[in-house]
Amino acid sequence: MLGLTEDKLSEIFELAPLPIHILDTKGTLRWVNKEWQNLFGFRSAEVLGKKYFDFVEPDSREEMESSFQRFIKEGSLRDEETRITRKDGTVVEVSVNSRVIFEGGLPVYAHCMFFDISKRKHMEQELKNMTVTDYFTGLYNRNAIIDILSTEINRLDRYGGELSLLMVNINQMKGIINTYGHSIADSAVLKAAGAVAQYKRSSDSVGRYGGDKFIIVLPETGSDGAMVYAERLAYGISVPVGDGKQITVNLSLGIAEFTEDVLDADALIKNASDAIEAGKQEGRSTISVYGP
């Protein structure tokens, strides 16, 4: 049961415009106000006596329990961010300010105030996406995909392994623009973006390197594995041009495998680009593997 001091405190908290709960020193929910019930969707009878941590998202639960033990000893906690599962299964991101109430020098209970930061977190993620995403295709932009490639190269320098880069170039873009216009050329870019991303594994990363060029970073993959990926794209893409007609747009593909003489991301990208150019000089518009 809550003590007299807690009863009085709960009367005040009930009027607060923010979600608040009271915990004992073991993290058990002893009281929640109406705003707490409204935010998380539970009625008080459904949660009282249960552990607060049971409502924290599983990937944050262990960290939250550890943080709670420190909080009980230290007496206060500010701006602790976590994710709580609502009754309907959705997740709300919150920031929590908490304070321990001591009696006779011993911790007795804690009151915690919640701030719904879901909108802020969504906006932060949107801003982050804008810095790494190509606005037109939705793939990684040039800077982001180069950063990813650099990270993979650094990983290989430390731990070894394989890494390949596949570059994809849309052929005859100038001809498409001159014949069909910019809107059809844009369609070709979107079609190509969808095609190169279609076969990616969870470990692969796909980005738009330039107007008509894409690169795919293939971790733990040698040139043979990259060839399997490239062969799926070798037939080109079909682009509608109006009146029920379509044109087939060919793709040139260049593969470059990471080797010890590759100094950085720019060097590996250049190797993949050189492979494409070598293939074009030989009259081919399909797949070429870089070889010095």
C-alpha positions in Angstrom: 0.0 0.0 0.0 1.1 3.6 -0.6 2.0 5.5 2.5 0.4 8.8 3.5 3.0 11.0 1.9 2.6 9.1 -1.3 -1.2 9.4 -1.2 -0.9 13.2 -0.9 1.6 13.2 -3.7 -0.6 11.2 -5.9 -3.5 13.6 -5.4 -1.2 16.4 -6.8 0.1 14.2 -9.6 -3.4 13.3 -10.7 -3.9 16.9 -11.7 -0.6 17.1 -13.7 -0.9 17.4 -17.5 1.9 14.9 -18.0 2.0 11.1 -17.6 3.3 10.1 -14.2 3.8 6.8 -12.4 5.0 5.8 -8.9 7.3 2.8 -8.5 8.6 1.0 -5.4 12.4 0.3 -5.1 12.0 -2.9 -7.1 10.5 -1.2 -10.1 6.9 -2.4 -9.4 4.1 0.0 -10.5 2.2 1.3 -7.5 0.2 4.1 -9.0 -0.4 5.8 -12.4 -2.3 9.0 -13.2 -4.9 9.4 -15.9 -2.4 11.0 -18.4 -0.2 7.9 -18.0 -3.2 5.7 -18.8 -4.2 7.8 -21.8 -0.7 7.7 -23.3 0.0 4.0 -22.9 -3.6 2.7 -23.2 -3.8 0.7 -20.0 -6.1 1.1 -17.1 -4.5 1.3 -13.7 -6.0 -2.1 -12.6 -4.2 -3.7 -15.6 -0.7 -2.5 -14.6 -0.5 -2.0 -10.8 1.7 -4.7 -9.2 3.5 -5.3 -12.5 7.1 -4.5 -13.2 7.6 -1.3 -15.2 10.4 -2.9 -17.2 7.8 -5.4 -18.7 6.4 -2.5 -20.7 9.8 -1.4 -22.0 10.8 -2.6 -25.5 12.8 -5.8 -25.2 15.9 -4.4 -26.9 16.1 -1.7 -24.2 14.9 -3.6 -21.2 18.2 -4.8 -19.8 19.7 -1.4 -20.1 16.7 0.2 -18.4 16.9 -2.3 -15.4 20.5 -1.5 -14.9 19.8 2.2 -15.2 17.0 1.9 -12.6 19.3 0.4 -10.0 21.8 3.3 -10.4 18.9 5.7 -10.2 17.6 4.3 -6.9 21.1 4.8 -5.4 21.7 8.2 -6.9 18.3 9.6 -6.3 17.4 11.3 -9.6 17.4 10.8 -13.3 16.8 13.3 -16.1 16.1 12.9 -19.8 16.3 9.1 -19.9 15.0 8.1 -23.3 13.3 4.7 -23.8 10.6 3.0 -25.8 7.4 1.8 -24.2 4.9 -0.7 -25.7 1.3 0.5 -25.5 -1.6 -1.9 -24.9 -2.4 -1.9 -28.6 1.1 -3.1 -29.5 2.4 0.2 -30.9 5.5 1.8 -29.5 5.9 5.3 -28.1 9.2 6.9 -27.5 9.5 8.8 -24.3 11.9 10.9 -22.2 11.7 10.2 -18.5 12.5 12.5 -15.5 12.5 10.6 -12.2 13.2 11.3 -8.5 13.6 9.0 -5.6 11.8 9.8 -2.3 13.8 8.9 0.8 12.5 8.3 4.3 14.9 7.8 7.2 17.8 7.9 4.7 16.4 4.9 2.8 14.8 4.9 -0.7 11.1 4.2 -0.4 9.6 4.9 -3.8 10.2 6.9 -7.0 8.0 9.1 -9.1 8.6 9.3 -12.8 7.3 11.9 -15.3 7.0 11.1 -19.0 7.4 13.2 -22.1 6.2 11.8 -25.4 9.0 12.5 -27.8 7.8 10.3 -30.7 7.2 13.3 -33.0 10.6 14.7 -32.2 12.2 11.4 -32.9 10.3 11.0 -36.1 11.5 14.4 -37.3 15.1 13.6 -36.3 14.9 10.5 -38.3 13.4 12.3 -41.3 16.3 14.9 -41.1 18.8 12.1 -40.9 17.2 10.4 -43.9 17.5 13.6 -45.9 21.2 13.7 -45.3 21.9 10.2 -46.5 19.1 9.6 -49.0 18.9 10.5 -52.7 15.7 12.4 -52.9 14.7 11.1 -56.3 15.3 7.3 -56.0 15.1 6.8 -52.2 18.5 5.0 -52.3 21.6 6.1 -50.4 23.0 9.3 -51.9 26.6 9.7 -53.2 28.2 10.8 -49.9 26.4 8.1 -47.9 27.3 5.2 -50.1 30.9 6.3 -50.2 30.9 6.5 -46.4 29.5 2.9 -46.3 32.1 1.7 -48.7 34.9 3.4 -46.7 33.6 1.7 -43.5 33.7 -1.7 -45.1 37.2 -1.1 -46.4 38.3 -0.1 -42.9 36.7 -3.3 -41.5 38.7 -5.4 -44.0 41.9 -3.7 -43.1 41.3 -4.8 -39.5 39.7 -8.2 -39.8 40.2 -9.3 -43.4 37.6 -10.9 -45.6 36.1 -10.2 -49.0 34.5 -7.1 -50.5 33.3 -6.3 -54.0 31.8 -3.3 -55.6 29.3 -3.4 -58.5 28.8 -0.3 -60.5 25.7 0.0 -62.8 25.6 2.6 -65.6 22.4 3.3 -67.6 23.4 3.3 -71.3 22.4 5.9 -73.9 20.8 8.4 -71.5 21.5 11.3 -73.8 19.7 9.4 -76.6 16.7 8.7 -74.4 16.5 12.4 -73.5 16.8 13.5 -77.1 14.3 11.0 -78.4 11.7 10.7 -75.6 12.4 13.7 -73.3 13.4 14.1 -69.7 10.4 12.5 -68.1 11.1 9.2 -69.8 14.8 9.5 -68.8 13.6 10.0 -65.2 11.5 6.9 -65.5 14.6 5.0 -66.7 16.5 6.2 -63.6 13.7 5.0 -61.3 13.4 1.7 -63.1 17.1 1.1 -62.8 17.1 2.1 -59.1 14.4 -0.4 -58.4 16.2 -3.1 -60.4 19.6 -2.7 -58.6 17.9 -2.7 -55.2 15.7 -5.6 -55.9 18.3 -8.3 -55.4 20.2 -6.8 -52.4 20.8 -8.9 -49.3 20.4 -7.3 -45.9 24.2 -6.8 -45.7 24.4 -5.1 -49.1 24.1 -1.3 -49.6 22.8 0.4 -52.8 23.4 4.0 -53.6 23.0 6.5 -56.5 26.5 7.6 -57.4 25.5 10.0 -60.1 22.8 10.9 -62.6 22.8 7.5 -64.4 25.2 5.5 -62.2 24.6 3.3 -59.1 26.9 1.4 -56.9 26.3 -1.7 -54.8 28.6 -2.5 -51.9 28.8 -6.2 -51.4 30.4 -7.2 -48.1 31.9 -10.7 -47.7 31.6 -11.2 -51.5 34.3 -11.9 -54.1 34.0 -11.2 -57.7 32.2 -14.5 -58.4 29.5 -13.5 -56.0 29.3 -10.1 -57.5 28.9 -11.7 -60.9 25.8 -13.5 -59.7 24.3 -10.2 -58.7 25.3 -8.5 -61.9 23.9 -11.3 -64.1 20.4 -10.6 -62.8 20.7 -7.1 -64.2 22.3 -8.0 -67.5 19.1 -8.1 -69.5 18.4 -4.4 -68.9 15.2 -2.7 -67.9 11.9 -2.1 -69.7 10.8 1.6 -69.7 7.3 2.7 -70.8 7.4 5.4 -73.4 3.6 6.0 -73.9 0.9 4.5 -76.1 1.4 1.2 -74.5 5.0 0.9 -75.9 8.1 0.1 -74.0 11.8 0.3 -74.8 14.6 -1.9 -73.4 17.4 0.1 -71.9 20.7 -1.7 -71.5 22.9 -1.5 -68.4 26.7 -1.6 -68.3 28.0 -3.3 -65.2 31.5 -3.1 -63.7 32.8 -5.3 -60.9 35.8 -4.4 -58.8 37.0 -6.7 -55.9 38.9 -5.2 -53.0 42.6 -6.1 -53.0 45.6 -5.0 -50.9 46.6 -2.4 -53.5 43.3 -0.6 -53.2 44.0 2.4 -51.0 40.5 3.7 -50.4 36.9 3.9 -51.5 37.7 6.3 -54.4 40.2 3.8 -55.8 37.7 0.9 -55.7 35.0 3.0 -57.4 37.5 4.0 -60.1 38.3 0.3 -60.7 34.6 -0.5 -61.2 34.2 2.5 -63.5 37.3 1.5 -65.5 35.8 -2.0 -65.9 32.7 -0.5 -67.4 34.7 1.7 -69.8 36.8 -1.3 -70.8 33.7 -3.3 -71.6 32.3 -0.4 -73.7 35.5 -0.1 -75.7 35.1 -3.8 -76.6 31.6 -3.2 -77.8 29.9 -4.8 -74.8 27.3 -3.3 -72.6 26.9 -6.0 -70.1 29.3 -7.2 -67.4 33.1 -6.5 -67.0 35.4 -7.4 -64.2 38.3 -5.1 -63.3 41.7 -6.5 -64.0 44.9 -4.4 -64.0 
